[in-house]
């Protein structure tokens, strides 16, 4: 009861911008209370009754009464001294289960208005698809006009459990009601619980938390260079002392868009506008043994970064021979082997970690995308000899590893780590590739269908972008990769066989439809 009263107090203080906003938070509070205290007959808050037997509560979805987009009542309370003529806006969103009761569809004018305001207020660094998403469930999403899609993009391989997963939602709501953020000045239980799960189910001895994939790779860069200095026997904090510092990465790689990770990324168009990037980055040819042997040098190379299965680069799995050679060359050169599993890790390939498909263990591994089911997180997993090189103050992050995100990540991890779940992912991946091969067998533009688990690519001899547009119009979301000639499919790991069969047929039909216009 004390916990419930505390949440009620916080909610009342939080939503001061308008009575409409308070109503929205009220409904969420009532839902949470009914779910958290199922033994209670009825939960009442500000005149609203919530009963745990209500059918909508059993879905663990959010009540759909909050379906107006905005309220523009003037704010009743502002910070002292603040003056503004702008109205207060309380955005009201909702997720409702089942899909038949989801958000009321808006007309096209509403979508146009949202896109117009996005262009007005948001920095234009994204080539956004002209669709405004409203809500989702499982591997299906709906836009604000009510159109339904099978989602083969999953927020770019992020939504491992799909949309509105009840286990994920329960974890988020129960932790948000208790403690969301403290910084890393203090210990928190969810961070330790997540770290324990990651370490005890991988090669690693320690983990560092951050907030994204590119942050994870930046951390790995720092850890590798510090380790190289310590391993060389110099004072790591002496600016005049030298040690191996070069970092090797590979063609078609993608490691992120921040300056260090960007230097290790293959596409020049990502780097050129921001030159000079970090020095010491060496590029070798992916899956090419001779090129790799020439790039890795004893006393020069600090670390080698590689994706066991390349995603952005075009869905290219590494060969077992290639990764085994990398391990051997790194050991001989006294360099670290770093696996970037931001996209291929945590169940995506049908194994918990991508490296398990190859029988090769790295010294460092970076993970991110699916780990918290849609909340921002990244992690750097490492062996003890790497961890021993790092000291307090060498690296840090304000938001990283906060209780809210870590508790959500624990829920995701526990689901994905089930052997039956991982087996199902592998089976679904084979089913998807087989269905695509069947329906695309007569199309001359298909050059290859490849992938690992539910990381699947269809290579074309024509641009893939127009095909994704046609597929979207037909009700399937997918993205491109490689040189823009690969259809990339990274769906939620929970998609059904029905989703797979329907999506594969639609994608093949979309390709045929576009090809007919050429």
C-alpha positions in Angstrom: 0.0 0.0 0.0 2.9 2.4 0.8 4.3 1.7 -2.7 0.9 2.4 -4.3 0.5 5.6 -2.4 4.0 6.8 -3.4 3.2 6.2 -7.0 0.0 8.0 -6.8 1.7 11.0 -5.2 4.4 11.0 -7.9 1.9 10.8 -10.7 -0.1 13.8 -9.3 3.0 15.9 -9.1 4.2 14.8 -12.5 1.2 15.7 -14.6 0.7 19.4 -13.7 0.5 20.6 -17.3 -3.2 19.9 -17.7 -6.2 18.0 -16.4 -6.2 16.0 -19.6 -2.7 14.9 -19.0 -3.6 14.0 -15.4 -6.4 11.9 -16.7 -4.0 10.0 -19.0 -1.5 9.3 -16.2 -4.5 8.4 -14.0 -5.5 5.6 -16.3 -2.0 4.2 -16.5 -1.7 4.4 -12.7 -4.9 2.5 -12.3 -3.9 -0.2 -14.7 -0.6 -0.6 -12.9 -2.2 -0.8 -9.5 -4.7 -3.4 -10.7 -1.9 -5.5 -12.1 0.4 -5.1 -9.1 -2.3 -5.8 -6.5 -4.4 -8.6 -8.1 -5.8 -9.7 -4.7 -7.6 -6.3 -4.4 -11.1 -6.3 -5.5 -11.0 -2.8 -7.0 -8.5 0.0 -7.3 -9.9 3.5 -7.2 -8.0 6.6 -8.2 -9.5 10.1 -8.9 -12.9 8.6 -9.5 -11.8 5.8 -11.9 -12.3 2.2 -10.9 -9.9 -0.5 -12.0 -10.6 -4.2 -11.4 -8.0 -7.0 -11.9 -10.7 -9.2 -13.6 -11.2 -6.7 -16.4 -10.4 -8.5 -19.6 -8.3 -5.6 -20.9 -6.0 -5.7 -17.8 -5.2 -9.4 -18.4 -3.3 -8.4 -21.6 -1.0 -6.1 -19.6 -1.6 -3.5 -22.3 -2.2 0.1 -21.7 -5.9 1.2 -21.7 -6.9 2.9 -24.9 -9.0 5.7 -23.6 -6.0 8.0 -24.1 -6.4 8.3 -27.9 -6.5 12.0 -28.4 -3.1 13.2 -29.6 -2.7 16.4 -27.8 -4.3 18.8 -25.3 -3.5 22.5 -25.5 -4.8 23.9 -22.3 -2.5 26.6 -20.8 -0.2 25.3 -18.1 -1.4 26.0 -14.6 2.1 25.8 -13.1 5.4 26.9 -14.5 8.9 27.3 -13.1 9.2 30.6 -11.2 10.2 33.4 -13.5 9.5 31.5 -16.7 7.4 33.2 -19.3 6.0 31.6 -22.5 3.1 32.2 -24.9 3.2 28.6 -26.0 0.5 26.3 -24.7 1.3 23.3 -22.7 1.1 20.0 -24.6 0.4 16.7 -23.1 0.9 14.0 -25.7 -1.4 11.1 -25.1 -0.5 7.7 -26.5 -1.9 4.2 -25.8 -1.4 0.6 -26.6 -4.5 -1.6 -26.5 -5.1 -5.3 -26.8 -6.6 -6.9 -28.8 -5.8 -5.1 -32.1 -9.5 -4.6 -32.8 -9.6 -2.2 -29.9 -6.4 -0.3 -30.7 -6.1 3.4 -31.2 -8.9 5.1 -33.2 -7.6 5.6 -36.8 -7.0 9.2 -37.8 -7.3 10.6 -41.3 -4.5 11.4 -43.7 -4.5 15.0 -42.6 -3.4 14.0 -39.1 -0.4 12.1 -40.5 0.5 15.0 -42.8 0.4 17.3 -39.8 2.8 15.1 -37.8 5.2 14.9 -40.6 5.1 18.6 -41.3 5.8 19.3 -37.6 8.6 16.7 -37.6 10.3 18.6 -40.4 9.8 21.9 -38.6 11.2 20.9 -35.2 13.5 17.8 -35.7 16.9 18.0 -37.3 16.7 16.4 -40.7 19.3 13.7 -40.5 16.9 10.8 -41.3 15.2 9.9 -44.6 12.0 8.9 -42.9 9.4 6.8 -44.5 6.1 8.8 -44.9 4.2 6.8 -42.3 3.3 7.7 -38.7 3.3 4.7 -36.5 0.8 4.4 -33.7 1.0 1.1 -32.0 2.0 -2.5 -32.3 1.6 -6.0 -31.0 3.9 -9.0 -31.6 5.2 -8.7 -35.1 2.4 -6.4 -36.3 2.3 -2.6 -36.2 -0.4 -0.1 -37.2 0.0 3.4 -38.4 -2.2 6.3 -37.4 -4.5 5.8 -40.3 -5.2 2.2 -39.2 -3.1 0.4 -41.8 -1.6 -2.9 -40.5 1.9 -4.1 -41.3 3.9 -7.2 -40.7 7.1 -5.8 -39.2 10.3 -7.4 -40.7 12.4 -4.4 -39.5 11.8 -4.5 -35.7 13.1 -1.0 -35.2 16.3 -2.2 -37.0 16.8 -5.5 -35.1 15.8 -4.0 -31.7 12.4 -5.3 -30.8 13.4 -8.9 -30.1 10.1 -9.7 -28.3 8.1 -7.6 -30.7 5.7 -4.9 -29.7 3.9 -4.6 -26.4 5.2 -7.9 -25.1 3.4 -8.4 -21.7 6.5 -9.7 -20.0 8.5 -6.6 -21.1 5.7 -4.3 -20.2 5.3 -5.7 -16.8 9.0 -5.3 -16.1 9.0 -1.7 -17.3 6.0 -0.7 -15.3 6.9 -2.4 -12.1 10.5 -0.9 -12.1 9.3 2.6 -13.2 7.0 2.7 -10.1 10.0 2.1 -7.8 13.3 3.5 -9.1 14.2 4.6 -12.6 17.6 6.2 -12.4 20.3 6.9 -9.8 23.5 7.3 -11.9 26.5 5.0 -11.3 27.3 6.7 -8.0 25.3 4.0 -6.3 24.7 0.3 -6.5 21.4 -1.0 -7.8 20.0 -4.5 -7.9 18.8 -4.6 -11.6 22.2 -3.6 -12.9 23.9 -6.4 -10.9 21.2 -8.9 -11.9 21.7 -8.1 -15.6 25.5 -8.2 -15.4 25.3 -11.6 -13.7 23.1 -12.9 -16.5 25.4 -11.7 -19.2 28.6 -12.9 -17.6 27.3 -16.3 -16.5 25.9 -17.0 -20.0 28.9 -15.9 -22.1 32.7 -16.0 -22.4 33.0 -12.9 -20.3 34.1 -12.1 -16.8 33.0 -8.5 -16.6 30.6 -6.1 -18.3 30.4 -2.3 -18.8 27.1 -0.8 -19.5 26.3 2.1 -21.8 23.4 3.3 -23.9 23.8 2.2 -27.5 25.7 0.1 -29.9 28.0 2.9 -31.0 28.7 3.7 -27.4 29.6 0.1 -26.8 32.1 0.2 -29.6 33.6 3.4 -28.4 34.0 1.8 -25.0 35.7 -1.2 -26.6 38.1 1.1 -28.5 39.1 2.7 -25.3 39.4 -0.5 -23.4 41.5 -2.0 -26.2 43.9 0.9 -26.4 44.3 1.1 -22.6 44.9 -2.7 -22.5 47.6 -2.4 -25.2 49.4 0.3 -23.2 49.3 -1.7 -20.0 50.3 -4.9 -21.8 53.3 -3.0 -23.3 54.5 -2.4 -19.8 54.4 1.4 -20.0 52.7 4.0 -17.8 49.3 4.2 -19.5 48.9 7.8 -18.2 52.3 9.0 -19.6 51.4 11.0 -22.8 55.0 10.5 -24.1 54.9 6.7 -23.8 54.0 4.7 -26.9 52.3 1.3 -27.4 50.4 -0.6 -30.2 47.3 1.5 -31.1 46.1 0.4 -34.6 42.6 -1.0 -34.8 41.8 -3.3 -37.7 38.2 -3.6 -39.1 36.8 -4.9 -42.4 35.1 -4.1 -45.6 31.3 -3.8 -45.5 31.6 -3.3 -41.7 29.4 -1.0 -39.6 30.3 -0.2 -36.1 28.5 3.1 -35.4 28.4 6.8 -36.2 30.4 8.4 -33.4 33.9 9.4 -34.2 35.8 6.3 -33.0 33.3 3.7 -34.2 32.9 5.7 -37.4 36.6 5.3 -38.2 36.1 1.5 -38.1 33.1 1.7 -40.4 33.5 0.9 -44.1 31.2 3.4 -45.9 33.2 6.5 -46.9 30.0 8.5 -47.3 29.4 8.2 -43.5 32.9 9.5 -42.8 33.9 12.1 -45.4 31.8 15.0 -44.1 33.4 14.7 -40.7 37.0 14.2 -41.6 39.5 13.7 -40.0 38.2 10.7 -38.1 40.2 8.8 -35.4 43.7 7.9 -36.6 45.0 4.4 -36.5 42.1 2.6 -38.2 43.1 0.0 -40.7 40.7 -1.7 -43.1 41.1 -5.3 -44.4 38.8 -7.4 -46.6 36.1 -9.3 -44.9 36.5 -13.1 -45.1 39.8 -12.7 -47.0 42.5 -14.6 -45.2 45.5 -13.0 -47.1 44.3 -9.4 -46.6 43.8 -10.1 -42.9 47.3 -11.6 -42.4 48.8 -8.4 -43.9 46.7 -6.0 -41.7 47.4 -7.5 -38.3 50.9 -6.8 -37.1 52.7 -7.6 -33.8 53.7 -4.5 -31.9 51.4 -2.3 -34.0 47.9 -3.7 -33.8 46.0 -3.2 -30.6 42.7 -4.9 -31.5 40.7 -6.4 -34.4 37.0 -5.5 -34.7 34.7 -7.8 -36.6 31.0 -8.6 -36.9 30.4 -12.4 -36.9 27.5 -11.7 -39.2 27.5 -8.4 -40.9 24.1 -6.6 -41.0 24.3 -3.1 -42.4 27.0 -4.3 -44.8 24.7 -6.7 -46.6 24.0 -9.7 -44.3 27.3 -11.5 -44.7 28.1 -14.3 -42.2 31.8 -14.7 -41.5 33.3 -18.1 -42.4 34.4 -20.3 -39.5 37.9 -20.4 -41.1 38.1 -16.6 -41.2 37.2 -16.1 -37.5 39.5 -18.9 -36.4 42.3 -17.2 -38.3 41.5 -13.9 -36.6 41.8 -15.6 -33.2 45.1 -17.1 -34.1 46.6 -13.9 -35.6 45.5 -11.8 -32.6 47.1 -14.3 -30.2 50.3 -14.2 -32.1 50.4 -10.4 -32.4 49.4 -9.8 -28.8 46.2 -8.0 -29.9 42.6 -8.3 -28.7 39.8 -9.8 -30.8 36.6 -7.8 -30.5 33.3 -9.1 -31.8 30.6 -6.5 -32.6 27.4 -8.4 -31.9 25.2 -5.2 -31.7 22.9 -6.6 -34.5 23.7 -10.4 -34.6 23.8 -11.0 -30.8 21.2 -12.1 -28.2 19.3 -14.8 -30.1 19.2 -13.2 -33.6 21.1 -16.1 -35.2 19.4 -18.9 -33.3 22.2 -19.0 -30.7 22.3 -16.7 -27.7 25.5 -15.1 -29.1 26.7 -15.1 -32.7 30.1 -16.3 -31.9 28.7 -19.6 -30.7 28.0 -20.5 -34.4 31.8 -20.5 -35.0 33.5 -22.0 -32.0 35.6 -18.9 -31.5 35.6 -16.7 -28.4 36.6 -13.0 -28.4 38.3 -11.0 -25.7 35.7 -8.3 -25.9 32.1 -8.3 -27.3 29.8 -5.4 -27.8 26.0 -5.8 -27.6 23.1 -3.4 -27.7 20.1 -3.4 -30.0 17.7 -6.1 -28.7 19.0 -6.2 -25.1 16.3 -4.1 -23.5 13.5 -4.7 -25.9 13.3 -1.2 -27.2 14.8 0.9 -24.4 18.3 2.3 -25.0 21.1 0.1 -23.7 24.5 -1.1 -24.7 27.1 -3.3 -23.1 30.7 -4.2 -23.4 31.5 -7.8 -22.3 35.2 -8.6 -21.7 37.5 -11.2 -20.3 39.3 -10.6 -17.0 42.6 -9.7 -18.5 41.0 -6.7 -20.3 39.0 -5.7 -17.2 42.3 -5.7 -15.1 43.6 -2.9 -17.3 40.8 -0.5 -16.4 40.6 1.6 -13.3 37.9 3.8 -11.7 37.7 7.0 -13.8 38.9 5.5 -17.0 35.4 5.5 -18.5 31.9 6.2 -17.5 28.3 7.1 -18.3 25.6 9.0 -16.5 22.6 7.0 -17.8 24.2 3.6 -18.4 22.9 0.6 -16.5 20.0 2.4 -14.8 17.5 0.3 -12.9 14.6 0.8 -15.4 16.5 -0.3 -18.5 18.3 -3.1 -16.7 15.2 -4.6 -15.3 13.6 -4.5 -18.7 16.7 -6.1 -20.1 16.6 -8.9 -17.5 13.0 -9.7 -18.7 14.1 -9.8 -22.3 17.2 -11.9 -21.6 15.2 -14.5 -19.6 12.8 -15.0 -22.5 15.5 -15.2 -25.2 17.8 -17.4 -23.2 15.4 -20.3 -23.1 16.7 -23.2 -25.3 13.3 -23.7 -26.9 13.1 -20.0 -27.8 16.5 -20.1 -29.5 15.7 -23.3 -31.3 12.5 -21.7 -32.6 14.5 -18.7 -33.9 16.7 -20.9 -35.9 13.7 -22.8 -37.3 11.9 -19.6 -38.2 15.0 -18.3 -40.0 15.2 -21.5 -42.1 11.4 -21.2 -42.8 11.8 -17.6 -43.9 14.7 -18.3 -46.3 12.9 -21.3 -47.7 9.7 -19.4 -48.3 11.6 -16.5 -50.0 13.4 -19.0 -52.2 10.2 -20.7 -53.2 8.3 -17.5 -54.1 11.3 -15.7 -55.7 12.6 -18.7 -57.7 11.5 -17.3 -61.0 12.7 -13.7 -60.5 15.9 -13.0 -62.5 16.9 -10.1 -60.2 17.5 -12.3 -57.2 21.2 -13.1 -56.9 21.3 -14.7 -53.4 19.3 -15.4 -50.3 21.4 -15.7 -47.2 21.7 -15.1 -43.5 21.8 -16.7 -40.1 18.7 -17.2 -38.0 16.4 -14.3 -38.3 19.0 -12.0 -39.9 18.2 -12.6 -43.5 19.1 -10.8 -46.7 18.0 -11.0 -50.3 20.7 -9.7 -52.7 19.3 -8.1 -55.9 20.9 -6.8 -59.1 18.7 -3.7 -58.8 18.2 -1.2 -56.1 16.2 -2.6 -53.1 14.7 0.7 -52.0 11.8 0.8 -54.4 11.0 -2.8 -53.6 10.7 -1.9 -49.9 8.3 0.9 -50.9 6.0 -1.5 -52.8 6.2 -4.0 -50.0 5.1 -1.3 -47.5 2.2 -0.4 -49.6 1.2 -4.1 -49.6 1.6 -4.4 -45.8 5.2 -5.5 -45.0 8.0 -3.4 -43.5 11.6 -4.2 -44.4 14.8 -2.3 -44.9 17.8 -2.3 -47.1 21.5 -3.1 -46.6 24.8 -3.4 -48.4 25.1 -1.0 -51.3 21.4 -0.5 -51.3 20.8 -3.7 -53.2 20.0 -6.1 -50.4 16.5 -6.5 -48.8 17.2 -6.9 -45.1 14.9 -8.7 -42.8 15.4 -8.6 -39.0 11.9 -9.3 -37.6 10.9 -9.7 -34.0 12.1 -13.1 -32.8 8.5 -13.8 -31.8 6.9 -13.6 -35.2 4.7 -16.6 -36.1 4.9 -19.0 -38.9 1.8 -17.3 -40.3 3.7 -14.0 -40.2 6.6 -15.6 -42.0 4.6 -17.2 -44.8 2.5 -14.1 -45.4 5.5 -11.7 -45.4 7.6 -13.9 -47.7 4.8 -14.1 -50.3 4.2 -10.3 -50.1 7.9 -9.4 -50.4 8.2 -11.7 -53.5 5.1 -10.2 -55.0 6.4 -6.7 -54.3 9.7 -7.6 -56.1 7.7 -8.9 -59.1 5.5 -5.9 -59.2 8.5 -3.5 -59.1 10.5 -5.6 -61.6 7.6 -5.4 -64.1 8.0 -1.6 -64.2 11.7 -1.7 -65.2 
